[in-house]
């Protein structure tokens, strides 16, 4: 086989891309429902985690801007 034939076989088709998009969309919806369920069952823990992550990001961004 030539390099041109190999590259043509490796190219995804529009249908392949639509299938991958559908898979990613389904995964995102499933993940969203899992996170929502966990947040509803443990709201205080969820709020604490969000606060700590925000605090860490704030410190990281703040320390990066002083250089």
N, C-alpha and C positions, 0 to 999 in steps of 0.2 A: 504494500500500500504506500501511496505517496503521502507526503505531509499534508497536502491539500485535502485528501480524502479523510485523513485522521481528524483534521480541524473541523471539517463539515459534520462528521459524526458526533463530535464533542459538543457542538452547539445545541443548546436547549431549544425546543420548539415553544411556540406561544402556549400550546396546551400544557406543556411541562411547567411553564412559569405560572400559569393559572392554578395548576394543581398545588404547586408549592405555596402560592399565596393563600389558597384555601386552607392548607395545612397550618400555616403560620397563624392565620386568623382564628382557626379553631383552637390552637394552643393558647393564644392570647386570651380568648374568651374563657377557656377552662381555667387558666391561671387567675384571671380577674375574679371569677366566681369563688375560687379557693381563698384568695386574699380577702374578699368581701366577707366570706363566712368566718374566717379567722378573726377579722376585725370586729365583727358583731359579737362573737363569742368571748372575746377578750379585749374590750375597748381600752381599758387602762394600760394594759401591756402594749397595745398597738400605739397609743399616743406617746408612751414613754420611749419606744423605739424610734418613732418619728422625730421626737424632740432631740434625742441623743445623736441621731444621724445628722440632723440640721445643725446641731452644735459643733460636731466634728467638721462638717463641711465649712461652716462659718470660720472656724479656727484655721483650717487649711487655706481657705481663700484669703483670709486676713493676713496670715503670715506670708503668703506669696506676694502680696501687693507691697510689702515694705522693703523689698529688695531693690 
